[in-house]
Each structure stands twice: as C-alpha cells, then as structure tokens.
C-alpha cells in the first residue's frame, strides 16, 4: 500500500478533537484508526476491552486456508502453516518473514494493524475464495485466493 493513513475524530460531549496522520510503510505499523482509538481511550480514561482468547484452528483448515491471496493496489498475502497448529501471513511480494496470526474462531483472525483490525476467511468452513480485512468494522481490503500452497 501507499503507507499513508489518517483519522480525524471529534468527541463533542468531551470537547475533544483528535487528528492522527501516519505516513510510513512497514511491518507492525498500526493504522491511524487504531492509534486514534488508543489515544481517545487514554485521554478519556476508558478501560480497554478484555482481549478475546486465542482459539485452536481446526487441523483441516490449516492447509485449506494456506495459499496466495491477491488484493487491491497490488498488495497480496501469502498464508502458510507455521509451527504446530498455527497460520502465518507475509506480504506476497518481498522476503518478509511470515508472522503468526491470532485465531479468534469462525474463520476470523486478529489483523496485523492492531486493535479493531481483523481478517475473515470467506467461506469460513473450507477452502476460502476470499479474505476480507476490516479496520474498526469498515472494509479495508478484500483479497481473492489465486493459488493453493
């Protein structure tokens, strides 16, 4: 992707306006939406939601979900089985090391952009045709499966 994200929010009851700009590209760099959510929570004194437990991935899904997925803007993901019962993701291009994903169940994984980011396999009960990536409930990217492992 371009490496640019931004978020402008206003909380009228608290007379708070936040502007977050992220102008970088790289691994583990959160999206501006996630940074804004963390800042707002800290400033407004909100407690973080309890983290959902990690679920076990059904053994037959590990191989079914592995493969290469193409997304918009030339971005893509390579999904591979990793250590034991895990699933790892890495950009389809370049030599980035695969990163283990946290499984939440029902075909949903925690996204790599921080809180509010998730990746959902569609359909969730067999070889998928798509991965839908959302940030804070908004569609961010849809990736189509283009090859099996």
C-alpha positions in Angstrom: 0.0 0.0 0.0 0.9 3.6 -0.1 1.7 3.7 3.6 -0.5 6.7 4.3 -3.5 6.7 6.6 -5.3 9.4 8.5 -8.1 9.8 11.0 -9.9 12.9 12.3 -12.5 12.5 15.1 -14.4 14.8 17.3 -16.0 13.9 20.6 -18.4 16.8 21.2 -19.5 15.7 24.7 -15.9 15.8 25.8 -14.8 18.8 23.7 -12.0 16.6 22.2 -10.8 16.6 18.6 -8.0 14.2 17.6 -6.1 14.2 14.3 -3.8 11.3 13.5 -1.6 11.0 10.4 0.6 8.1 9.6 3.0 8.5 6.7 5.1 5.4 6.7 5.0 1.9 5.4 6.3 -1.1 7.3 5.6 -4.1 9.4 3.8 -3.6 12.7 2.9 0.0 11.9 -0.7 0.4 13.1 -3.3 2.2 11.0 -4.3 5.7 12.0 -7.7 4.4 13.2 -6.1 2.1 15.7 -3.8 4.8 17.0 -6.8 7.2 17.3 -8.8 4.6 19.3 -5.9 4.1 21.7 -5.3 7.9 22.2 -9.0 8.5 22.7 -9.3 5.7 25.3 -6.3 7.0 27.2 -7.4 10.7 27.2 -11.0 9.9 28.1 -10.0 7.4 30.7 -11.6 4.4 29.1 -10.5 0.9 30.1 -9.5 -1.4 27.3 -11.8 -4.3 26.4 -10.7 -7.7 27.6 -8.7 -9.4 24.9 -10.5 -12.3 23.2 -8.9 -15.7 23.9 -7.0 -17.4 21.1 -8.9 -20.3 19.6 -7.5 -23.5 18.1 -7.5 -23.7 14.3 -9.2 -26.9 13.1 -6.5 -29.1 11.6 -8.2 -29.5 8.2 -8.4 -25.7 7.9 -4.7 -25.1 8.2 -4.0 -26.5 4.7 -7.3 -25.3 3.3 -6.6 -21.6 4.3 -2.9 -21.7 3.1 -2.1 -20.1 -0.3 -1.6 -16.8 -2.0 -4.3 -14.1 -2.0 -4.3 -11.0 -4.3 -5.6 -7.7 -3.0 -6.1 -4.2 -4.3 -3.3 -1.8 -5.1 -1.1 -4.8 -6.0 -0.9 -5.9 -2.3 -1.2 -9.6 -1.6 -0.7 -12.1 1.2 0.9 -15.4 1.4 -0.7 -17.6 4.1 1.3 -20.6 5.3 1.1 -23.2 8.0 3.5 -22.4 10.8 4.8 -24.1 14.0 2.3 -26.8 15.1 -1.2 -25.6 14.7 -0.6 -22.0 13.6 -1.2 -20.0 10.4 1.2 -17.3 9.4 0.9 -14.4 6.9 3.5 -12.5 5.0 3.3 -10.0 2.1 3.1 -11.9 -1.2 6.0 -9.8 -2.6 9.4 -9.4 -1.0 11.1 -11.6 1.5 9.4 -10.5 4.7 9.3 -13.2 7.4 5.8 -14.7 8.0 4.1 -13.6 11.1 1.9 -15.9 13.2 -1.8 -14.8 13.3 -4.0 -14.9 16.4 -7.2 -17.0 15.6 -10.5 -15.9 17.2 -12.7 -18.7 15.8 -15.3 -18.9 13.0 -12.7 -18.1 10.3 -11.7 -14.8 11.9 -8.1 -13.8 12.7 -6.8 -10.7 14.5 -5.4 -8.3 11.9 -1.8 -7.0 12.0 -2.8 -3.4 12.2 -3.6 -3.5 15.9 -6.9 -3.3 17.8 -10.0 -3.2 15.6 -8.3 -5.0 12.7 -9.4 -8.4 11.6 -9.1 -10.9 8.7 -12.0 -13.1 7.9 -11.9 -16.1 5.6 -14.9 -16.4 3.3 -16.3 -19.1 3.4 -15.1 -20.0 6.9 -15.7 -23.7 6.7 -13.4 -24.9 3.9 -11.2 -23.7 1.1 -11.8 -20.0 1.0 -12.3 -17.8 -2.0 -11.6 -14.5 -0.2 -10.1 -12.9 2.8 -12.0 -9.8 4.0 -9.9 -7.3 6.0 -11.7 -4.8 8.2 -10.5 -2.0 10.4 -12.9 -0.9 13.1 -15.8 -2.6 11.3 -15.1 -0.9 8.0 -13.9 -2.9 4.9 -10.3 -2.0 4.3 -9.3 -4.7 1.7 -10.7 -7.8 0.1 -8.2 -10.4 -1.1 -9.0 -13.1 -3.6 -7.4 -16.5 -3.4 -5.2 -17.0 -6.5 -3.3 -20.2 -5.6 -3.1 -23.0 -3.2 0.1 -23.9 -1.3 
